[in-house]
Amino acid sequence: MKRHHIDAALISLCGLFAVAGILGSAGGIEQIGVVLLAIVLSAATIIVGSLLIGYRRHTQRATSPALTAPVMCLAVIISVAVTHWPLRVTYALSRDAFDAVAQRVRTGEHLPTPLRAGLFTIRSAELSHDGIVCLWTHPNPGGSAGFVQCRRDNVPFNLWSIVRLDDRWQFISED
């Protein structure tokens, strides 16, 4: 295998780790899950980056240019864990659909699930006893995860994690 093919393969692997972190968050993995995924992906990126640097040293080529890709990928992975920006982007693109589904739930309409709301698949939709619309992406008797329509300062659920999206919608995972 030629030298630049090995470089490209290792750099691509780092890129795939960053993409995996983005897709995990964008798909609605709970906040704790995203942080744990980021830890694993960061470790993998550091290992692959170290292999890349070691290979370049072994072939007596400059190592500084090869540091750029792993460092950028590591920055992306950390930014996903800290800010949850992919979930925020996919939510922003889906908010109108969420509002429309929430209105249908409030009127008492029975919604066949699973159903698409923007970029998300809603597996269960309900109106809680507090009158809060819940659009569950991962329903579970032990604690569901999904979007709830309530103020960010009053989220009356037994929370495992929460991502405050705006003044009307929150992404939660129940304990």
C-alpha positions in Angstrom: 0.0 0.0 0.0 1.3 3.4 -0.9 2.2 5.9 1.9 -0.6 8.4 1.1 -3.2 5.6 1.1 -2.3 4.7 4.7 -2.4 8.4 5.6 -5.8 8.8 3.9 -7.2 5.7 5.6 -6.1 6.8 9.1 -7.4 10.4 8.5 -10.7 9.0 7.1 -11.1 6.8 10.2 -10.8 9.9 12.4 -13.4 11.6 10.2 -15.7 8.6 10.7 -15.4 8.9 14.4 -16.5 12.6 14.2 -19.4 11.7 11.9 -20.5 9.0 14.3 -20.7 11.5 17.2 -22.7 13.9 15.1 -25.1 11.3 13.9 -25.6 9.9 17.5 -26.5 13.3 18.8 -28.6 14.3 15.8 -30.6 11.0 16.1 -31.6 11.7 19.6 -29.3 9.8 21.8 -29.8 11.0 25.4 -27.3 13.5 26.7 -25.4 11.0 29.0 -25.2 8.6 26.0 -23.7 11.3 23.8 -21.1 12.2 26.5 -20.1 8.5 26.8 -20.0 8.1 23.1 -17.8 11.2 22.8 -15.4 9.7 25.4 -15.0 6.5 23.4 -14.7 8.3 20.1 -12.2 10.7 21.5 -10.1 7.9 22.8 -10.3 6.2 19.4 -9.4 9.4 17.6 -6.3 9.9 19.9 -5.2 6.3 19.2 -5.6 6.6 15.4 -4.0 10.0 15.5 -1.1 8.6 17.4 -0.8 5.8 14.8 -0.8 8.3 12.0 2.0 10.4 13.7 4.0 7.2 14.4 3.6 6.1 10.8 4.7 9.4 9.4 7.7 9.5 11.7 8.6 6.0 10.7 8.5 7.0 7.0 10.5 10.2 7.9 7.8 12.6 6.8 6.6 15.8 8.6 4.1 15.1 11.4 2.7 18.6 11.8 0.4 18.5 8.8 -0.9 15.1 9.9 -2.0 16.5 13.2 -4.6 18.8 11.7 -7.3 16.1 10.9 -7.2 14.3 14.2 -7.3 17.6 16.2 -10.2 18.9 14.1 -12.1 15.6 14.5 -11.4 15.7 18.3 -12.7 19.3 18.4 -15.9 18.3 16.6 -16.5 15.3 18.9 -15.9 17.4 22.1 -18.2 20.2 20.7 -21.0 17.6 20.2 -20.7 16.4 23.8 -20.6 19.8 25.3 -23.3 21.6 23.3 -25.3 18.8 21.7 -25.4 21.0 18.5 -26.5 18.2 16.1 -29.6 17.6 18.1 -30.3 21.3 18.2 -29.9 21.6 14.4 -32.2 18.6 13.7 -34.7 19.9 16.2 -34.7 23.4 14.6 -35.4 21.8 11.3 -38.2 19.7 12.8 -39.9 22.2 15.1 -42.8 23.1 12.8 -43.6 19.4 12.5 -43.4 19.0 16.2 -45.8 21.9 16.8 -48.2 20.4 14.2 -48.1 16.9 15.9 -48.5 18.5 19.4 -51.6 20.3 18.2 -53.1 17.1 17.0 -52.3 15.4 20.3 -53.9 18.3 22.2 -57.1 17.9 20.2 -57.3 14.3 21.3 -56.6 12.9 17.8 -55.4 9.3 17.9 -52.1 9.2 16.0 -50.9 6.0 14.5 -47.3 5.4 15.5 -44.6 5.3 14.4 -44.9 8.6 12.6 -42.4 11.1 11.2 -42.2 14.5 12.7 -39.6 16.4 10.7 -36.3 14.4 10.9 -37.4 12.2 13.8 -39.5 9.1 14.2 -42.1 9.4 17.0 -42.8 6.0 18.4 -45.4 7.2 21.0 -47.3 10.4 21.4 -49.3 11.3 24.5 -50.7 14.1 26.6 -49.3 13.7 30.2 -51.4 14.1 33.3 -49.9 17.6 33.6 -51.2 18.5 30.1 -47.7 18.3 28.5 -47.3 16.9 25.0 -44.8 14.1 24.9 -43.4 12.9 21.6 -41.3 9.8 22.6 -38.6 8.7 20.2 -37.5 5.9 22.5 -40.5 4.8 24.6 -39.6 2.5 27.5 -41.6 1.5 30.6 -38.4 2.1 32.7 -38.0 5.6 31.3 -38.7 7.1 27.9 -36.6 9.5 25.9 -38.0 12.1 23.6 -39.4 15.6 23.2 -41.7 17.3 25.6 -43.5 20.5 25.1 -43.1 22.5 28.3 -41.3 25.6 29.6 -37.6 25.0 30.2 -37.9 26.1 33.9 -40.7 23.6 34.7 -40.0 20.1 33.4 -42.1 17.9 35.7 -40.6 14.5 34.9 -38.2 12.2 36.7 -35.2 13.2 34.7 -32.1 11.2 33.9 -31.0 13.9 31.4 -32.3 17.0 29.7 -31.3 19.1 26.8 -33.1 22.5 26.9 -33.9 23.3 23.3 -35.9 26.5 23.6 -38.7 28.0 25.7 -41.3 25.4 24.4 -39.5 22.1 23.7 -37.0 20.0 25.7 -35.4 16.7 24.9 -35.5 14.5 28.0 -34.7 11.0 29.1 -36.6 9.8 32.1 -35.1 7.8 34.9 
